[in-house]
Amino acid sequence: MDILQEDFFPAALNFYTNYYTPYEPYLRPLRRYLYLAQYYTYRYFFPYLWPFYKLSTNLLTKVLTDKPDLATLALLAILLVVSLKLLDMLRRTIIYWISVALRLALWGGVALLGFYVYQRGVEQSVEDLGWILGYLGGLEAEGDRIGHSRAQKKATDARGVPRSGPKGRTRGGGWA
């Protein structure tokens, strides 16, 4: 901050107040274009834009002071848009990190599988794969058997057909 106060601000003040600086030959075209732009703006655009500016500022002042409900609704709409943008940014960030974690897990699994094959050898790895696939096939068959029997039980219960059970009087059978 000392550099700004001791060096920059006095140089800027000197540059602003003193028209004849060492840089004046280089800045003359820039100043000329700025003055020309200012002249054309005030001469040609300003007379046509001034009524629109005056009307819009009067209208905006009236809307903001007379009907604060509209200003409140506009503020709420702006806050809604900003919050939705922030939530979208948060969603994208979360999806990005989840995809990074899944890619890392996938390539880590591929690396571990390669390391396992390297350690055990190709033939032993193929045998292990066959054992795992057989075990999973057995689990699938057992699941199909259990699922089929449960589906048959639900189908008979849905039809209302009584199952054949013990005949005669049974303990806890009730009056039926």
C-alpha positions in Angstrom: 0.0 0.0 0.0 2.9 2.3 0.6 4.0 1.9 -3.0 0.6 3.1 -4.2 0.6 6.1 -1.8 4.2 7.1 -2.4 4.7 6.4 -6.1 1.5 5.6 -8.0 -1.0 8.2 -6.7 1.3 11.2 -7.2 2.3 10.0 -10.7 -1.3 9.6 -11.6 -2.2 13.0 -10.2 0.7 14.6 -12.2 -0.4 12.7 -15.3 -4.0 13.9 -14.9 -3.3 17.6 -14.0 -0.3 18.2 -16.2 -1.1 18.1 -19.9 2.5 18.2 -20.9 4.1 15.0 -19.7 6.9 13.0 -21.2 4.3 10.6 -22.6 2.3 13.3 -24.3 3.4 12.5 -27.9 2.3 8.9 -27.4 -1.0 9.8 -25.7 -2.0 12.6 -28.1 -3.7 10.2 -30.6 -5.5 8.4 -27.7 -6.7 11.7 -26.3 -7.8 12.9 -29.7 -9.9 9.7 -30.2 -11.4 10.1 -26.8 -12.3 13.7 -27.4 -13.7 12.8 -30.8 -15.9 10.1 -29.3 -17.1 12.4 -26.6 -18.0 15.0 -29.2 -19.9 12.6 -31.4 -21.7 11.1 -28.5 -22.9 14.5 -27.2 -23.6 15.9 -30.6 -25.5 13.0 -32.3 -26.4 10.3 -29.8 -27.2 12.2 -26.6 -30.1 14.3 -27.9 -31.9 11.1 -29.1 -31.0 9.0 -26.1 -31.8 11.6 -23.4 -35.6 11.2 -23.6 -35.3 7.4 -23.3 -33.0 7.7 -20.4 -35.2 10.2 -18.6 -38.3 8.1 -19.2 -36.7 4.9 -18.1 -35.3 6.5 -14.9 -38.7 8.1 -14.1 -40.5 4.8 -14.7 -37.9 2.8 -12.7 -38.1 5.3 -9.9 -41.9 5.1 -9.9 -42.0 1.3 -10.0 -39.5 1.0 -7.2 -41.1 3.6 -4.9 -44.8 3.2 -5.5 -45.1 -0.6 -5.9 -42.5 -2.3 -3.7 -44.3 -5.6 -4.4 -42.9 -5.6 -8.0 -39.5 -4.8 -6.7 -39.7 -7.6 -4.2 -40.9 -10.1 -6.8 -38.1 -9.0 -9.1 -35.6 -9.5 -6.3 -37.1 -12.9 -5.5 -36.9 -13.9 -9.1 -33.3 -12.8 -9.3 -32.5 -14.7 -6.1 -34.3 -17.8 -7.5 -32.3 -17.7 -10.7 -29.0 -17.3 -8.9 -29.8 -20.1 -6.4 -30.8 -22.4 -9.3 -27.5 -21.6 -11.0 -25.6 -22.3 -7.8 -27.4 -25.6 -7.3 -26.7 -26.6 -10.9 -23.1 -25.8 -10.4 -23.1 -27.9 -7.2 -24.8 -30.8 -9.0 -22.3 -30.7 -11.8 -19.5 -30.7 -9.3 -20.9 -33.7 -7.4 -21.5 -35.6 -10.7 -17.9 -34.8 -11.7 -16.4 -36.2 -8.5 -18.6 -39.3 -8.5 -17.5 -40.0 -12.1 -13.9 -39.5 -11.0 -14.4 -41.9 -8.2 -16.0 -44.5 -10.4 -13.3 -44.2 -13.0 -10.7 -44.6 -10.3 -12.4 -47.7 -9.0 -12.7 -49.1 -12.5 -9.1 -48.6 -13.4 -8.0 -49.7 -10.0 -10.0 -52.9 -10.5 -8.4 -53.4 -13.9 -4.9 -52.9 -12.3 -5.7 -55.3 -9.5 -7.0 -57.9 -11.9 -3.8 -57.5 -14.0 -1.7 -57.8 -10.8 -3.7 -60.9 -9.8 -3.1 -62.6 -13.2 0.6 -61.6 -13.0 0.9 -63.2 -9.5 -1.1 -66.4 -10.1 -0.3 -67.1 -13.8 -2.7 -67.3 -16.7 -3.7 -71.0 -16.3 -4.4 -70.7 -12.5 -6.3 -67.4 -13.1 -8.5 -69.1 -15.7 -9.2 -72.0 -13.3 -10.1 -69.5 -10.6 -12.4 -67.7 -13.0 -14.1 -71.0 -13.9 -14.6 -71.8 -10.2 -16.1 -68.3 -9.6 -18.4 -68.6 -12.6 -19.5 -72.1 -11.5 -20.2 -70.8 -8.0 -22.2 -67.9 -9.4 -24.1 -70.3 -11.7 -25.0 -72.4 -8.7 -26.2 -69.3 -6.8 -28.3 -68.4 -9.8 -29.9 -71.8 -10.0 -30.7 -71.8 -6.3 -32.2 -68.3 -6.7 -34.3 -69.5 -9.6 -35.5 -72.5 -7.6 -36.5 -70.4 -4.6 -38.0 -67.7 -6.7 -40.1 -70.3 -8.7 -41.4 -71.9 -5.5 -42.3 -68.5 -4.0 -44.1 -67.5 -7.3 -46.1 -70.7 -7.3 -47.1 -70.2 -3.7 -48.3 -66.6 -4.5 -50.2 -67.8 -7.5 -52.1 -70.4 -5.5 -52.8 -67.9 -2.8 -54.1 -65.5 -5.4 -56.4 -68.1 -6.9 -57.9 -68.9 -3.6 -57.4 -72.6 -4.0 -56.7 -74.2 -0.6 -53.5 -76.1 -0.4 -53.6 -79.7 0.6 -52.6 -79.7 4.2 -53.0 -82.0 7.2 -56.5 -83.7 7.3 -58.7 -83.8 10.3 -58.5 -81.9 13.5 -55.2 -80.1 14.1 -54.1 -78.2 17.1 -54.9 -74.5 16.8 -57.1 -75.1 13.7 -60.0 -73.2 15.2 -63.7 -73.9 14.3 -63.3 -74.3 10.6 
